Amino acid sequence: MLLAVSLALNIFFVAGFFWTRSAIAMWHDPERRVELVADRLDLTEPQRAQFRQAMEALKSKGFPGREGRRQMRREIIDMALKPDPDRAAILARMETISRERVQSMAEALDIMLPFLATLTPEQRTELRELIEQRRRGWGGPWLWGHRLAWTN
């Protein structure tokens, strides 16, 4: 009996190891993540094409991701930690960063709105749930960084 339980646990352990490796590899593949989301939303072929196009447009725009925003915060902190910080220069930099972020968000919105307009009420509900899962920290295919910056 113990041998059977041990064998079953080992099989589950090995299967889990390989599944985890493949899942992590999949999450690092942007095209696969797009397909996962499209599958989860049960998108039609025209919707899938528009979704892929929107994701490519976001990617090509090079929106600053988490690392880009982190670098901007570091820059402001570095300016503030100088021996004689220039408050006006820091505020000017903060204003520039804010203006650039709002502009990027508006561009991302303009890219996504046409796709979002094609979603059914059920698809919108499912997308809302995926976004909420991401906000709650559930990883899955939503560990995207800047790819869906408009959801932050």
C-alpha positions as CSV (number, residue, x, y, z in Angstrom):
1,M,0.0,0.0,0.0
2,L,2.8,2.4,0.9
3,L,4.6,1.6,-2.3
4,A,1.5,2.4,-4.3
5,V,1.1,5.7,-2.5
6,S,4.7,6.5,-3.0
7,L,4.6,5.7,-6.7
8,A,1.5,7.9,-7.2
9,L,3.1,10.8,-5.3
10,N,6.3,10.5,-7.4
11,I,4.2,10.4,-10.6
12,F,2.3,13.5,-9.6
13,F,5.5,15.3,-8.5
14,V,7.2,14.6,-11.9
15,A,4.1,15.5,-13.9
16,G,3.8,18.8,-11.9
17,F,7.5,19.6,-12.5
18,F,7.1,19.2,-16.2
19,W,3.8,21.0,-16.3
20,T,5.3,23.9,-14.3
21,R,8.3,24.2,-16.7
22,S,6.1,24.2,-19.8
23,A,3.7,26.7,-18.2
24,I,6.5,29.1,-17.3
25,A,7.9,28.8,-20.8
26,M,4.5,29.5,-22.2
27,W,4.0,32.6,-20.1
28,H,7.3,34.0,-21.5
29,D,6.0,33.6,-25.0
30,P,3.9,36.7,-25.9
31,E,2.2,35.0,-28.9
32,R,1.1,32.1,-26.7
33,R,-0.2,34.5,-24.0
34,V,-2.3,36.3,-26.7
35,E,-3.8,32.9,-27.7
36,L,-4.5,31.9,-24.1
37,V,-6.4,35.2,-23.6
38,A,-8.2,34.8,-26.9
39,D,-9.2,31.2,-25.9
40,R,-10.3,32.3,-22.5
41,L,-12.5,35.0,-24.0
42,D,-13.7,32.6,-26.7
43,L,-13.0,35.2,-29.4
44,T,-14.2,34.7,-32.9
45,E,-11.6,34.7,-35.7
46,P,-12.2,38.4,-36.6
47,Q,-11.9,39.3,-33.0
48,R,-8.7,37.2,-32.6
49,A,-7.2,39.0,-35.6
50,Q,-8.1,42.4,-34.2
51,F,-6.8,41.4,-30.7
52,R,-3.5,40.2,-32.2
53,Q,-3.2,43.5,-34.2
54,A,-3.9,45.6,-31.1
55,M,-1.3,43.7,-29.1
56,E,1.3,44.1,-31.9
57,A,0.5,47.8,-32.1
58,L,1.0,48.1,-28.3
59,K,4.2,46.2,-28.5
60,S,5.5,48.3,-31.5
61,K,4.8,51.5,-29.6
62,G,7.2,50.4,-26.9
63,F,5.1,51.6,-24.0
64,P,7.2,51.8,-20.8
65,G,6.7,48.8,-18.7
66,R,7.2,48.2,-15.1
67,E,11.0,48.6,-15.5
68,G,10.6,51.9,-17.3
69,R,8.3,53.3,-14.6
70,R,10.8,52.0,-12.0
71,Q,13.6,53.8,-13.7
72,M,11.6,57.1,-13.8
73,R,11.0,56.8,-10.0
74,R,14.7,56.2,-9.5
75,E,15.6,59.3,-11.5
76,I,13.3,61.4,-9.3
77,I,14.7,59.9,-6.1
78,D,18.3,60.5,-7.3
79,M,17.4,64.1,-8.1
80,A,15.9,64.5,-4.6
81,L,18.8,62.9,-2.8
82,K,21.4,65.3,-4.3
83,P,23.1,67.5,-1.6
84,D,21.2,70.6,-2.8
85,P,18.1,69.3,-4.6
86,D,16.4,71.6,-7.1
87,R,12.7,71.3,-6.2
88,A,11.6,73.1,-9.4
89,A,13.7,70.7,-11.5
90,I,12.2,67.7,-9.7
91,L,8.7,69.0,-10.1
92,A,9.4,69.7,-13.8
93,R,10.6,66.2,-14.3
94,M,7.6,64.8,-12.5
95,E,5.3,66.8,-14.7
96,T,7.1,65.6,-17.9
97,I,6.9,62.0,-16.7
98,S,3.2,62.4,-15.9
99,R,2.4,64.0,-19.2
100,E,4.3,61.2,-21.1
101,R,2.4,58.6,-19.1
102,V,-1.0,60.1,-19.8
103,Q,-0.1,60.4,-23.5
104,S,1.0,56.7,-23.5
105,M,-2.2,55.7,-21.8
106,A,-4.3,57.6,-24.3
107,E,-2.5,56.0,-27.2
108,A,-3.0,52.6,-25.6
109,L,-6.7,53.4,-25.1
110,D,-7.1,54.4,-28.8
111,I,-5.5,51.1,-29.8
112,M,-7.7,49.0,-27.5
113,L,-11.1,50.7,-27.9
114,P,-11.9,49.4,-31.4
115,F,-11.1,45.8,-30.2
116,L,-13.1,46.2,-26.9
117,A,-16.1,47.5,-28.9
118,T,-16.3,44.1,-30.6
119,L,-16.7,42.1,-27.4
120,T,-20.0,40.6,-26.3
121,P,-21.3,41.3,-22.8
122,E,-20.1,37.8,-21.8
123,Q,-16.6,38.4,-23.2
124,R,-16.5,41.8,-21.4
125,T,-17.4,40.1,-18.1
126,E,-14.7,37.4,-18.7
127,L,-12.1,40.1,-19.5
128,R,-13.1,42.0,-16.4
129,E,-12.5,38.8,-14.4
130,L,-9.1,38.2,-16.0
131,I,-8.1,41.8,-15.2
132,E,-9.3,41.4,-11.6
133,Q,-7.3,38.2,-11.3
134,R,-4.2,40.0,-12.5
135,R,-4.8,42.9,-10.0
136,R,-5.2,40.4,-7.2
137,G,-1.8,39.0,-8.1
138,W,-2.8,35.8,-9.8
139,G,-0.2,35.3,-12.5
140,G,-1.3,33.0,-15.2
141,P,-1.0,34.4,-18.7
142,W,-1.3,37.9,-17.3
143,L,2.2,38.4,-16.1
144,W,2.7,40.7,-19.1
145,G,4.4,43.8,-17.9
146,H,3.6,46.5,-20.4
147,R,1.7,44.4,-22.8
148,L,-1.6,45.3,-21.1
149,A,-0.6,48.5,-19.5
150,W,-4.1,49.9,-20.1
151,T,-5.3,47.4,-17.4
152,N,-3.2,48.8,-14.6
